[in-house]
Amino acid sequence: MAEASTVVLFHSAYGLRPAVHAAAERLRGAGHEVIVPDLYEGRTADTVEEGMAVKDEIGREELLRRAVTAAAPHSERGLVYAGFSLGASVAQNLALGDARARGLLLLHGTSDIADDAAVDELPVQLHVADPDPFEPHDWLSAWYLRMRRAGAEVEVFRYAGAGHLYTDPELPDYDKEAAEATWRVALGFLDEL
């Protein structure tokens, strides 16, 4: 039996919606401990535009501060950072700054990478729609090369025809086949850490 991971799972720009709790339950069902911070402090959005407005109102620095505050008490265990879209961006930032990070699971999103970013063979898995208006091909190619240069072990899985947030059954982007494939591969990734 693989050792269970402690996963910090960050929500998308929509906030802490039922799909995030369902994902956490799926991971718990596979034996992992899951921490689900609410970076919006109870607020949720019905549209991506509303979600981006909440994100902008809170501000990037405050979102990262809230994320660090939620993860820090658990980081000595060696966390797996994970997130959906905006939450994937947050997870990536925290994982690249945590020398104890055991893995990084990105669902529907990435983030900029500092020129001096360096990790020691951090396992990274990205699941993204193909095409994805928020993660265009040229961006993903550059992101992949920069992650590799930083020392990460990166796998990218693309899902043709899926919408951006295709794992959320309550959104128009939902693609059941792509979502199930994503969870199958992601659970395998967590089992190998």
N, C-alpha and C positions, 0 to 999 in steps of 0.2 A: 504494500500500500504506500503510495506516495505521501510525503509529508504535506499536511494541509498548509495553505498559505493564508496570511492575513492580507486581505485586499481592501484598499481604500478606493471606493467607487464614487466618482464625481458626476453629478447630473449635467445635462445639457443646458443651453440658454433658456429652455422651457421651464427650468426649475425642477424641484424634486417631485416628479410625477409618478403615477402608479407603475409605469414601465421600468423605472429605476428600482423601485422596491421589488418588482417581479424578477428583475435581473439579479438583485442581491439574494433573493430567495433561491434562485436557480443555483447560484454559486454556493450558498450555504448547503443546499441539498447535495452538492458534490463534496461536502466536507470542509469547506473553507470558512474562515471567519471573515465577515464582511462589515466594514464600517462605511456608513452612507452619510457624509456630511451634507447639511443643507446650507449651501453658500448664499442662498437668497433669503434665509431666515423666514421661511414660511410662504414666500411669494411664489406663484407659478404664473405661467403665461399660456394663452391659447394659440398664439401665433408666434412665428419666429421673430417678427418685427417687435412684438410686445416683449419678447424675451431679450432681444438685443437692447431694447430701451432700458429694461431693468439692469442688465449687465453694465451698460454705459453709466447709468445713474449711480450704481455701487462703485464702479471703477475697477480697473484691472488690478491695481496694487492692493485694494481692499479685498478683492476676491482671493488673491494669492495669500494675503495675510490670514484670511479665514480658513483657507485650505491648509496652510502650514499649522495653524493652531489646532485644527482637527486631527491632523496626521501625527504631529510631533510626539504626543504621549505614547504612541505605538511604534515609533520608528526604530527603536532598539531591536525589535523583533525581526527586522528586515522585511519591509512591506512590499507588496505588489501594488503599484499605482495603476488605476484604471479609470476610464471615463468615457462619456458620450459627447462627441462634438466639442463644444466649449469645455466640457469637463475633461476631455482627452487632452486638450491644450494645457489645462491646469495640471493634470496628472503628469504630463511630460515635463513641465517645468519643475515640479517637485522631485520627480524621479532623477532628473539630471543633476539635482542639487543634493541628493541624499546618497552618500557613499555606501549606506547599508541596503539600498533598494535591491530587491530580489528580481524584479521584473516590471515591465511596463506594457499594459494592454490598452491599446487605443482603438476606440470604436467611433468611426465617422469623423475623426479629426486629428490634427497635428498642431504644432506650434513652431515659432521661430526657434533657432538653435544658436546660442552664443558662440562666437568664434573660438573661445577658449574652453568650451564644454568638453569634458573628458569623463568617461566611465570605463569600468573594467569589465568588458564583455557583457554588459547588461543585456539580458534577453528582452527583445521588443517585438511585439506583434501588432500590426495595424490591419484593421478591417474597414474597407471603404467602398462606397458605391463607385461604379465606373460607367459613365463619367459622373463626377460629383462637382457641382458648381462652386462649392466651398473648398475643394481640394483638387484643383486642376492638375493634369498630367505633368506639366513642366514644373510646377511647385513640388509635387510628390517626388519627382526624379531628383530635384535638388535636395529636398528634405532627406531622402534615402541616403544620398552620398554624404551629406553632412553628419547624419547619425552614425554612419559607418566610420567616418573620419574621427568622430568623437569616441569610438571604441565599442559601439553597441552592436549586438548580433540581431539583425533586423529581418523580419519576415513580413511581407505585404500580401494581403489577400484582397482581391477586387471582385466586386459583384456586379456584373453587367446588367444594366437596366433597372437596378434598385434605386430607390429614392435616397436622399442624403441620410435621414435618420430611419433607416429601413428596419431597425429592430423594435421600434415602438408601435405596437398594434393599434394605438389610438390616433396615429397620425396618417395622413394621406401617403406618406413615403413608405409605409409598411410593405415589406415583401417577405411573406412567411418562409418561403424556400431559402432565401438569402439569410434570413434571421436564424433559422435552424442550423444552417451550415456554419454560420459564424459562431454560434454557441458550441457546436460540436468541436470545432477547431480550437476555440478559446479555452474550453475546459481541458482539452488535451494539453495545451500550452501550460496551463496552471498546474496540471498534474506532473509535468516534467520539471518544474522549478524546484 
